Amino acid sequence: MKCFNCESEDIREEVRRGPIEYKKDAKDLQNSVVYADVPVIFCSSCGYAWTDHRAEYIRQQVINSILQG
């Protein structure tokens, strides 16, 4: 895998807790926030950080769990 920003291969991955904003229903004017641990990829060369499909899947599972539950 290469960095999207500088194309370096000097990357690492860590699990980080981050916020997930969502609306409980269409009438909500304000977002609710929960936190989940997701994999974050970091470039050691330029400092760029990003998430991939795994983090998006985790976020979606958390929101679905809340809304169904």
C-alpha positions in Angstrom: 0.0 0.0 0.0 1.2 3.5 -0.8 0.3 6.9 0.7 -2.3 8.7 -1.3 -0.6 12.0 -0.7 3.1 11.4 -1.3 3.2 7.8 -2.6 5.6 6.6 0.1 5.4 3.0 1.2 6.4 4.0 4.8 3.0 3.6 6.3 1.7 2.1 9.5 -1.7 1.3 10.9 -3.2 1.9 14.3 -6.6 1.5 15.9 -8.0 4.8 17.0 -11.2 5.9 18.7 -13.1 8.4 16.6 -16.5 10.1 16.5 -19.3 9.0 14.3 -22.1 11.5 13.7 -25.5 10.4 12.7 -29.2 11.5 12.8 -31.7 9.3 14.7 -34.4 10.2 12.2 -35.1 12.6 9.4 -36.7 15.1 11.8 -33.5 15.5 13.9 -32.0 19.0 13.5 -28.8 18.1 15.3 -26.5 15.1 14.8 -25.9 12.6 17.6 -22.4 11.4 18.2 -21.0 8.0 19.3 -17.4 6.8 19.3 -15.9 3.6 17.8 -12.5 2.1 17.4 -11.5 2.0 13.7 -8.2 1.2 11.8 -6.4 4.4 10.7 -3.5 4.3 8.3 -0.7 6.8 8.7 2.1 7.8 6.4 5.4 8.2 8.3 6.8 10.3 5.5 4.3 13.1 5.1 2.0 12.6 8.1 -1.2 12.1 6.0 -3.8 9.9 7.7 -6.8 8.1 6.2 -9.3 5.3 6.8 -10.4 2.6 4.3 -13.4 0.3 3.7 -12.9 -1.5 7.0 -13.4 1.7 9.0 -16.5 2.6 7.0 -17.9 -0.9 7.6 -17.4 -0.5 11.4 -19.0 2.9 11.4 -22.0 1.7 9.5 -22.4 -1.4 11.8 -22.3 0.9 14.9 -25.0 3.2 13.4 -27.2 0.3 12.3 -26.9 -1.2 15.8 -28.0 2.0 17.4 -30.9 2.7 15.0 -32.2 -0.9 15.3 -31.8 -1.1 18.9 
